[in-house]
């Protein structure tokens, strides 16, 4: 009823609650339970899909390791699908979501700055190539 826009007073009156607050509390509790059930359902569906991928991978693994090109390609697609389902394709090796080189260099530079407590590294500490990389990152930022 609440999802249809019915006021808590009307819900309380129609369903025999002692007050609007009691109706509100029950509606809130029911919506929370529905949200938890939806989350659990989503997690179960994800696990079912991961289990299916595991079974397909197991069926193809020996052939792929034996050099069957089609099996290798299928295994690669399974790995990509698993990565996508688990969100692994969004992360780089450092766990950051920005996996392009500029972002990685920028993050590295920021970490060095934070560690050293400096606005920038003195060029005497870096060789010429490293200075060029740091300057390029600073320009991009």
C-alpha positions in Angstrom: 0.0 0.0 0.0 2.8 2.4 0.9 4.5 1.8 -2.4 1.2 2.8 -4.1 1.4 6.1 -2.2 -1.1 5.4 0.5 -0.5 7.5 3.7 0.5 5.7 6.9 -2.7 6.9 8.6 -4.8 5.1 6.0 -2.6 2.0 6.2 -3.0 2.0 10.0 -6.8 2.4 9.7 -7.3 -0.2 7.0 -5.0 -2.8 8.6 -5.9 -2.2 12.2 -2.7 -0.7 13.5 -2.8 1.2 16.7 -1.1 4.2 15.2 0.6 5.7 12.1 4.0 5.0 13.8 3.2 1.3 14.2 2.2 1.1 10.5 5.3 3.0 9.5 7.5 0.7 11.5 6.1 -2.4 9.9 6.3 -1.0 6.4 9.9 -0.1 7.0 10.7 -3.5 8.4 9.0 -5.2 5.4 10.9 -3.1 2.9 14.2 -3.9 4.7 13.4 -7.6 4.6 12.6 -7.4 0.9 15.9 -5.6 0.3 17.8 -8.3 2.2 16.0 -11.0 0.3 16.9 -9.3 -3.0 20.5 -9.0 -2.0 20.7 -12.7 -1.0 19.0 -13.7 -4.2 21.5 -11.7 -6.3 24.4 -13.3 -4.4 22.9 -16.7 -5.0 22.5 -16.0 -8.7 26.1 -14.8 -8.9 27.3 -18.0 -7.2 25.3 -20.1 -9.6 26.9 -18.4 -12.5 30.4 -18.8 -11.1 29.7 -22.5 -10.4 28.6 -22.9 -14.1 31.8 -21.2 -15.3 33.8 -23.6 -13.0 32.2 -26.6 -14.5 32.8 -25.4 -18.1 36.4 -24.5 -17.3 36.9 -28.0 -15.8 35.5 -29.6 -18.9 37.8 -27.6 -21.2 41.0 -27.3 -19.2 42.7 -30.5 -20.2 42.1 -29.8 -23.9 43.2 -26.2 -23.6 46.4 -27.3 -21.8 46.9 -29.9 -24.5 47.0 -27.2 -27.2 43.5 -27.3 -28.6 43.2 -23.8 -30.0 39.4 -23.7 -29.8 39.5 -24.9 -26.2 42.1 -22.2 -25.4 39.9 -19.5 -26.9 36.8 -20.8 -25.0 38.9 -20.8 -21.7 39.9 -17.2 -22.4 36.3 -16.2 -22.8 35.4 -18.0 -19.6 38.2 -16.2 -17.8 37.0 -12.8 -19.2 33.4 -13.6 -18.2 34.5 -14.5 -14.6 36.5 -11.4 -14.4 33.5 -9.3 -15.5 31.1 -11.0 -13.1 33.5 -10.5 -10.2 34.6 -7.0 -11.2 38.2 -8.1 -11.6 38.3 -6.4 -15.0 37.9 -3.0 -13.3 40.9 -3.4 -11.1 44.6 -3.1 -12.0 47.3 -4.9 -10.2 47.4 -2.3 -7.4 43.7 -2.5 -6.8 43.1 0.9 -8.3 40.2 1.4 -10.7 42.1 3.6 -13.1 44.3 1.2 -15.0 45.7 3.5 -17.7 49.4 4.4 -17.5 48.9 8.0 -16.8 46.6 7.3 -13.8 49.1 4.7 -12.5 52.0 7.2 -12.8 49.9 9.9 -11.2 49.0 7.6 -8.3 52.6 6.6 -7.9 53.8 10.2 -7.9 51.1 11.1 -5.3 52.2 8.2 -3.1 55.9 9.3 -3.4 54.9 12.9 -2.5 52.8 11.7 0.5 55.6 9.5 1.7 58.2 12.2 1.5 55.9 15.0 2.6 57.0 17.1 -0.3 55.2 19.0 -3.0 57.5 17.4 -5.6 60.7 15.4 -5.7 63.9 17.2 -6.2 65.3 16.4 -9.7 68.7 15.6 -8.1 67.1 12.4 -6.7 65.8 11.3 -10.1 67.7 10.5 -13.3 66.8 12.4 -16.5 64.2 9.9 -17.7 62.4 9.8 -14.4 62.3 13.7 -14.3 60.7 13.6 -17.8 58.0 11.1 -16.5 57.3 13.2 -13.4 57.1 16.4 -15.4 54.7 14.7 -17.9 52.5 13.5 -15.1 52.4 17.0 -13.6 51.4 18.5 -16.9 48.6 16.0 -17.3 47.3 16.6 -13.8 
